[in-house]
Amino acid sequence: MQAASDVARRETSEPPALRERFLVTRAHTEHLCEPLEPEDFVVSSMPDASPTKWHLAHTSWFFETFLLGPHAPAYRSPDARYAFLFNSYYVQAGERHCRAQRGLATRPTVRQVFEYRRHVDEAVVALCDRLDGDPTHPAGAIIELGIQHEQQHQELLLTDIKHLFWMNPMRPAYRCLPDAERTVQPLQWQDVAGGVKQIGHNGDGFAFDNELPQHREFLEPCRVATRLVTNSEFLQFIDEGGYRRPELWLSAGWAAVQAGNWQAPLYWEAADGGGWREFTLAGDGGVNPGAPVCHVSYYEADAFARWAGARLPTEAEWETVARDYGAAQLYSDCWQWTQSAYTAYPGYVPATGAIGEYNGKWMSDQWVLRGGSCATPASHARVSYRNFFPSTARWQFSGIRLAASA
C-alpha cells in the first residue's frame, strides 16, 4: 500500500538533477526489455498495442522532435524516415505510419533502434550540460515532459508484451515471479463528508496539463471502499450470472458482452474440470482469489458495481479519499475506473503547437481512471493523475473500487 501522504511527500521533495533522472528513466526502459528475445521486440498482437521496438524508438523520437529539434540546432537524426515511423498521433508534427501496421516494420532492426536511443541520449545529455541547471530555460520543461512520457510508455510496454505473450500458444512468462497468496480484509468503507473540495494538481512538482487547473467541486456525502474488489468477489459475480443478466449492464456494455462473448475478465480462461485460470506476466496459472480483479472494462466495472448494490466513484470522490483520508491499494495494483467522463477541468487551456495534442484532443468518449498499477513506475504516480481509456478497454491493468451514496 502507498498512502496519499507518501505521494504528497514525493511531490514536495527535491528531485534529482534533470540529467540524472533522464538517464535513469532511459536505462529503466531498457531494463524492462531484458527478459525479452529479439523476436519479442518486433510483433504487435492487436491494433491497440505496439511492438516493444516501437516504444523504444517512439520515446526517442519524442525527445528528438520536441526537445532537440527546437533547442539543439546542430542535432541531426540518424535517419529522417524515423519521423514517419515513430510519430504516434501528433498530426502537427507530420505524417505517421499506420498504428495497426507497426508490427510489420521489421526495419529498422532492434539493434538499430538501440543505436538510435544512444544517439538521442548523447544529444540530450549534451543539452542538459549546456543548460547548466538553469531552471528558467524552456528546454527543461520539455525534458521533464519527455521523462514522464517515457514512464507512460514503460507501462504500455508491459501491457503490450503481456497481450502479445497471451496470444502466443506457448504462453511464455515475462518473469517467473507468481503473485503470492494474499490475506484479504473484509470490505470496509470510508465515509467522506460532503462539501466543497479542491480537485486537481496543487502546483508542487510535475503535472500533465489535464490535471490543471486546481478547482473547486461540490461533493455530496458518500462512502468509498478502502480496498479494491478481489478476484474471489468477482467470481461470485460470474457464478451468479453476471455476464448473462442484461439488467446489470449499460446498453452499450451489454452489446459489447454479446459481440465479444465476454464471460470473464481478459486473460481468464475456463480451466479443465471447472473453475478459471488466469494469464499473468508470470505465465499461466490459477486465479489468485485474494488478488484484485484486473483487466476489466468500464462496462464490467460498472456492471459489477450495480450487482454489488454500489457504484463507481467519481474522480473527485476518489481524489478526496486519496488526498484527505487514505486507503489501501491506491497506486500499487490496478488503475481504478471512475464514473467520470474524461473532459477538461474548468479553465483548462492546452499547450500551443503539437505538444497541445498530448492530452486535450482525447477529451471525448473516454472515462477517467485514477491511481496506478503494478506496472506504473512509483515516481510517476500521484494523487491528481488522470488516466483515461474508452469503455471497452481491457488490456490495461484496470480494476474496481466501489463507492456508494451516504
N, C-alpha and C positions, 0 to 999 in steps of 0.2 A: 504494500500500500504506500502511496505517496500523498501525504496530506497537502491541503491547499497552502499551509504555511511554508512547506518546503519550496513550493513554486514561487511564493512571494519572496522568500529569501534569495532564490536564484535570480529573480528578476532585478533585485536591488543590489546584488553583489557585483564587484568589479570583474568584468570578464577578462580573459587572457587577451594578449595583443592580437589584433586582427590577422596579422601574418601567421601567427601560430595556430589560430583557430581555423584559418583556411587550410593549412597543411594537415591538421589533424582530421578535419572533415573529409578532405580528399583521400587521405590514407584509409579512413574507415570505410568509405565506399568500396575501395579495392579489397579491404579485409573481408567484407561481406561476400566477395566473389571467390574466396579461397577454396570453399568446398566444391566448386563447380569445375567441370571438364570443359574443354574448348567448345564441344558441340552444344553445351548448355547455353552458351552466350548468344547464339545466333537466332534461335527459333522463338516465335511468339505463338501462343496457343489460342488466342481469340482476338477479335478486333479491339477490345478494351485494354489489352495487355501489350507490352512492348518487350523486345528482347533485352537481355542484360547488356549486350553490347551497345544497344541504342541508348540506354540510360547512362552508361559511362560516357558516351560521346555527346549526348544532348546537354548534360550538365556542363561539359567543357565548352560546347557551343554557346551556352548562356553567358559564361564569363567572357568568351571571345567577342560576342555580339554586343552585349550591353555594357561591358567594362573596358575591354582592351580597344575595341573599335573607337569609342569616343575619347579615351584617356591615355592611350599609348599609340600615338600616330605611326611609330615605326614598326608596329606589330604586323606580321603577315601570317595568314593561315597556311598550314601545310598543304591544304587542298581547298580551292574555292568552292568545289562541289559539296563540301561538308555542310555549307549553309543551307542547301536544299534538303539534304538527307536528314539533318538533325534539328531543324526547326520543328517545333511541336504544333502550336496553334497561333503563333504571333503573325497575324495577317500583315501588319505594318512592317514586319521585318523581312518579308519576301515570300516567294512561293515555297511550298512544302511537299515532301514526299507523302503519299497516302498512308495514313496511320495503319490501316489494315494490311499493308504490304511491307511493313518494316521488317518482318521476319523473312522476307525473300531477298533482302540485300546481303549477300554473302561477302561483298566487298564494300568498304574496307574490311580487312581481316581483323580479328581480335587483336593481334599484335600491333597492327597499325593504329587501332583505336587507343591502345595503351600508350603508344608513341605520341599520339595526338594529345592525350592527357598530360604527358610530360612537357610537351611543347607549351601548352597553355599554362601549366603550373609555373614554369620558369618565368614566363612573361608576367604573371600575376604577382609572383614573389618580387620580381624586379620593380614592379609598380608600387607594391607595398613599401619597399625600401625607399623609393623616391618620395612617397608621402611623408615618411619620417614621423609618423604619429600625429599628423595634422588632422584634428577631429573635424575641421570645417571643410575639408576637401570633398567635393561631391562624389569622388570615386569610392570613398569609404562606405557610404550608404549602399552603393551597388555591390561592393564586396560582401557586405553583411547580407544583403538580399540574396546574393548567389550562394552563400553558405546555407541559409535557411532553405533555399530552393533545392540544393543538393541533399539536404536532410530529408526533404519530402520524397525525393527520388530514391533514397536509401530504403524507405519503407515500401515504395512502389516496386523496387527491385525484388524485395522479398515476397510481396503479394503476387507478383507476376511469375516468379520462379515456382512458388507453391502451386499455382494453377497449372503451369507447364508440367511439373512433375506428376501432378494428379492425372493429367491427360495421358501420361505415359503408362502403358500396361504393366511395366515393371515396377511402378510406384516407388521410385527411388526416394531416399531420405536426403534432405538438405543437411540435417545434422542429427546425430543419433542420441538425442537427449529428450526422451519422452517426458511428458508432464508427470509430476509426482501426484499421487492421490491427495486430495485436499479435504480438510475438515471444514465444513460449511456451517456457519452460524444461522439460526433461523432468521428469516427475512424480517427486518425491523424498518421503522420509518422515522425520518427526521421531520419534525414539524417545522414549517417555515412560516414566519409571521408575514402578513401582508404589509403593503405599504410601498412607498417609492424607493426604488433601488437604483444604484449606479451600475450600469452594464457597459462592458467594453473595456478596452485596454486603458490602463491608468497613466500611461506615459513613461513608465520606467522600463528601459530595455527595448528590445526589438518587438515590433508587431507588424503583421501584414495590414495593408490598407483596409481590408474588410473587417478588422477588429475595431476600427475607428469610425467616428469619434465616440468617446465615452459619453453616455447619455442617460437620461432617466427613463425608467419603465415602472409602471404600477403593477404590483403583483397582488392577486387575491391570496388569502391564506391557503396553504397547500401542504402536502406531505410528499417527500421524495425518499425512495428506498435507499438504505445505507449500503447496499451492495448490489452487484449485478445478478441477473437471472442466470441460473445454472443449467447445465445440460440435463440434470435429472428433472428439474422443473419443466423444461421444455419437452422432455419425453412424456410427461403427463399430458401436456397439450396435444402431442401427437397421438397418444394412446386414447384420448377422449375424442378423437376425430377432428382435431383442429384444422387439418388440411382438407376436410370433407364437409365442413359446415359453412355455407356461404354467408350465414348471418354474422359471422365474426369478421368478415373481410370488407374492406372498401371495394367498390365495384371494379376499379382497375386492378386491384390486388387479386380479386377472385379470378379475373381474366388472365392474370399472369400465372396463377396457380394452375389453371386449366391448360394454358398454352405451353407452359414449361413442365407440366406433370410434376410439380413440386410435391414432395412427400415428407421432406425433412430439410434441415439447413444444407447449404452447399458443403460438399466434402463428406457428408454422411451417406452411407450405403447400407442396405439391408444385409445382415450377416447370415451366413448359412446356419440353419437351425433356429433362426429368430433373433430378434434384437438388432442392434445397429453397430456398425464400425465407422470410424472417423479417420480421414487422412489429415495429418498434420505435417509440419516441417520435419518431424522426426519419422515420417513414414506412416504406413497403415497400422491401425491398432484399434482397440476397443474404445468406446466413448467413455471419457473420464467423467463420472457423474457429478463431481464437485467443481469441475472447471466451468467458467462462464460460457454460455452458449455463444457461438461466434459464427460469422459468415451468414447472417440473416439479413434480408432486405428490409427496407422501411415497411413494406406491406406486412411481412411476417412479424416484425416487432409490434406493429400496430394491432394486428390480429391477436397476438399473444396477450397484449395488454388488455384488450377487450375481454378475452376469455378469462383473464385473471381478475376481472372486476376493477381494473385500474385504467391508466392511460400512460402515454409517454410524456415526459416533462417538456415544458417549453425550454428554449435555450436560456432565457432569463432565469427561470427556476433553477436549472442546472448550475448556472454560474453563481447564483446566490448561495446555493448549498456548498459548492466547492470553495467559494471565497470566504464565507462567513461561518460555516458550520463544520465542514469537513465530512468525508465519507470514505468508505473503502473502495478500492478499485477505480479510482477516478482516472488514472493515467496509464496504468501498467498492463492492462489485459486487452480490452476491446474499446474501440470507439463506440459511443452511445448515441443512438438515434434520438432526436428530439422531434416534437410535433411542429417545430418552427420551420417555415419555408425560408429558403436562402434568399434573402433580399437585403438591400442596402440599409444600414443604420441611418437615422435622421442626420442629415448634414454630410453624408458620405460624398467624397469627391475623389474619383480615380486619378492616378498619375497621368501626366501627359505622355504622348508617344506610345510606342509599342509596349512599354512596361505597364501601361494602364490596362492592357488586356489580361494581366496576370489573374485578377480575381473578378473584376467588375462585370466582364462580359458573360459570366456564368450565372448571374443572379436571376435565374428563371428555371422553373421546372425541376428544382432540386431541394433537398432537405438538409438541415444543419445537423451535423454530428459533433459531439463535444468530447473532450478528454484526450485520450491517446490509447495506443495499443501496445502489445508486446513487441511490435516491430517499429514503434516510434522512438527515435533517439531521445534519451532522457532530457537532454538540454533543449530539445525542440518543443516539448510540451509546456503549456502554460494555461492559466485559468480562462483567458479570454479567447483562446484559439477557436476558430470556426472552420471545421472541415465540412465538406459538402459533397453529396452524391445524389444521383437520381433514385427514384423509388425502388427500382428493380435491382440495384447494385448489390451483389452478394459476395464478390471475390475479395472485398476488403475485410479487414478484421473488425467487423461491426457487430455489436451486441445490444443488450437491452437493460436499461434501468427504468424501473416503474415509478410512476407518480400518481397522485390522486388529489382531488379537491379536499379541503379540510372539512 
